[in-house]
Amino acid sequence: MRELLLQGNIELPGYQKFVARVGLEATQKIEALFNAMWFNYLKDKGSVNLTYWVDRFKDEDLLHTALMSLSKAGWITSHAIPARNWAEAWLNEDKLLDYLAVDELTNVRAHHKLKRYMLNTTESKISTKVRLNGKLAKTGLVRNGFTRAGNTKIKYDTNLMFYYRDSIQHNLTKSMDKIAAMYPEFKSDAATYDSISKDVLAYLIDADIEFTSGPRESDSRGRDIHGMTGKIANPISCKDFRALMVIPE
């Protein structure tokens, strides 16, 4: 388990016991739930919405069995509010610390976030995705130009980025700095957004990478939703980086 965790992965504890008890197909559903808890822990030490997983399992008894088994083993905690039709579950950090030191676990989360928020060259292939009420659908809108634009290589002027580094870094983290001023304990986690932002900026300066905006979607009126808006230092939402954009020769 330790080596898996260091790589940012996890395995369902007692996998074979689950197979023997509930079968392979059911165990794969439990494994997906456990992996979702791990992903949300890496992201922000968050929880999973169990009302969603009830629908996905289509078997409340199986979900209850999974939660009880993992809870008794000390891996998870679950909490329900019947009056609000709400339930959630999350990984117990103390259990993870049986395998990793505090600094190691923080580094795993930081690396995961760095990879998640880093600009990359993900290929854009589909031109028919339309986002409606938070979900993707095919409505007949086709935007081939958006797809081609999603594969256009972009890079930043790293010389100017280095020259204005302090100002750029300030703009990247100023919202987090305001929160940290109100809640000092928030600043202590090396995997928080502001720390990751600084790491991303340092990487962009040193690596001088090329990237694309990636897969695109349209809104209901056919307007472009850029694929990189969830990335740190993207030129769509960050004016400093818009000013630094260059097209590679």
N, C-alpha and C positions, 0 to 999 in steps of 0.2 A: 504493500500500500504506500509506503514512504516514497519509493521511486516514482510511482504514478503521480502522487501529489506534487512532487517537485517538478514534474513535467506539465502541471496544470490539468491533470486528469484524475479521475476517481473511478473506483469499481464498486458495484453494489455489494455490501457486506453480506456474506452468507448466500451468495448467488446460487450455488448448487442446492442448498437447503430449500430455497424458494422453489427451485425447479422441481425438486422431489415432492414438495407440498402442494403447489398450485399449478405446475406445468410450465413448459417453456414459454408459450405465448403470453401467459399472465405475468411471468417473471420479467419478460421484456418490457411490459408496461410499467412494472414497478421500477425497473432499471431506468426507464425514461424519466419517471418522476424524480428519482434520486439524483439523476444527472441535472435535472432542472433546478433542484435545490442547490447543487454545487455551483451551477452557472450563476445563480442569483447571489450566492455568497461571494463569489469572485467579483461580481459586478459592484455590489454595494452592501454586502452582508444582508441581503434582503430575503424575503420569503416567497413562497409560491402560493397562488390562489387555489385552494382545494375545491372550490365550487367549479372551477374550470376542469379540474382533474376528475371530478365525479362524472362529468359528461364524457370525458375521454375514456375513462375506464369502462363506463356502462355497467358497472358492477360495484355497488357500494360496499358489499361484504368484502370483496377483494381489496378495495382501497383501505377499508378499516383494518383488515389483516396486515397489510403492508405497513400502515402507520403504527399499529400497535407493536409489531415486531421490531421496527427500526427505533421506536421510542424506548422500548424495554432494553434494547442494546445500547442506549445512550447516544445514538447517532443524530436523532432529530427531536424537535419539540413541535407540537401542534397545538393550535388554539382555535376554538370555535365560538361564535356568537350566534346562537340559533335565532334570536329575535331579529337579527339583521340578515339572516341567511348567508352568513359569512364564515369562512374557515381558512386558516393558513397554516403553513408548516415551514420550518427552516432548519438548516444544519446547525448542530451544536459546535461552536468553535472549540470548546474544551476537548471534544473528541478528536478534532483535527490536530490539536496540540499534543496528543499522545504520540503522534508520528513526526511532527515538525516542530522546530523551535519557533518562537514568536517572530523573529526576524526572517526566518525562512518562509513562513506562511505569508508575511507581509510582502516579501519579494515575489512570491508566486502570484499574488493578487495584482501587484504593480506590473509585472510582466504581461499578465493577461490583459490588463487594461491598456497597456502601451500598444499591444498587438491589435486590440479591438479598435482603438481610436486613431491609429496611424493611417495616413493616406497610402493608397496602394494602386495597383494596376488591374483591378478586377475587371474582367471583360464584360462589355455591354452587348447583349444579344437580342433581347426581346423588345418589341416596339408597341405592344398591345396592352401593357399593364396600366390600369386606371385605379386610383385609390378613391374609394367611396366609403365614407363613415368609418375610416380606419381599416378597411379591408380592401384587398385587391380583387379586381374583377375585370372581365373583358366586356366592354360596352360597344365595340365597333370602332372606337377611336384607334387610329394607327399613326404613330409618330416615328417614322424611320429616321428622320433627321436627328431626333433626340438620341436614338440608339447610336448613330454614327458619332455624334458629338461626345457620347459617353466614352468613346475609345480614343479621343484626342489626347495625345501626350502633353503634359504640362510640367513645368518645374518652377522653382523660385530663384530669384537673384540672391544667392546666399551671401554675397559680399555685403549687399545692403542690409540683409537680415542680421548679419553679425554686427554691423555698424550701429543699427538701431535696436539691438537686442534687448536692452533694458526697457525701452518704451513698449516694445512688442510684448515682452513678458508681462509687463504691468497690465496691459490691456487684456491679455489672455486670462489673468488670474484675479482681476480687480473685484469681480462679483464674489468669488470665493474668499477673498481677503475680508470683505465686509462681513460675511458669515462667521469667519474665524475670529473677528474682533468681538462678536457677540457670544460665540461659543468656542473658547480657546482650546478645548479638548478636541475639536474637529480638526485642527491643524496638525495633530500629532500622528496621523495615519499617512504613511508614505504612499498609500494606494489611493488617496483622495484625488479628486479631479485636478486641483491646482498643481499638485506634485507631478501628476502625469503630464499636464500641460507643459511644464518646464522641461521634462524629459523629452517630450515630442519636439519642442523647439530646439533643444540641444542636438537631437538626432538629425533634424532637417538641416541644420547648419553644417554639421560634420559630414553627413552622408551625401548631400547634394543630389537627392533622388528625383526621378521622374515619376509622375503618377497620372492617373486618369480620374474622371468624375464617376466612372463606373455605371452600373445598371441604372436606368432611368425609369420613372413612372410619370404618368400624367394625372392632373387633378380632374374633377368632373367636367371642367370647361376646356380641357385639352392643354392646359399650361404645364410647363416642364417642372418636375420635382427632381432636383439633382440627387444623385446617389451618394454624394459625399457629404451631405449636410450633417450627418451624425459624427463626422470625423473632426478631431481637433486641428486647428490651423487650416481649415478649408477656406477657399477664397470667396465662397458664397456668403457666409455669415460673418467673416472676419475681414474688415476693410484693410487692415494692415497687409494681409496676405494677398488681397486683390491687387494692391499697389505693387507687390513684388512678383507678380506673375510674368513668366516669359514662356514662349513656345520654343522647345528645343529645335535646333537646326537638323 
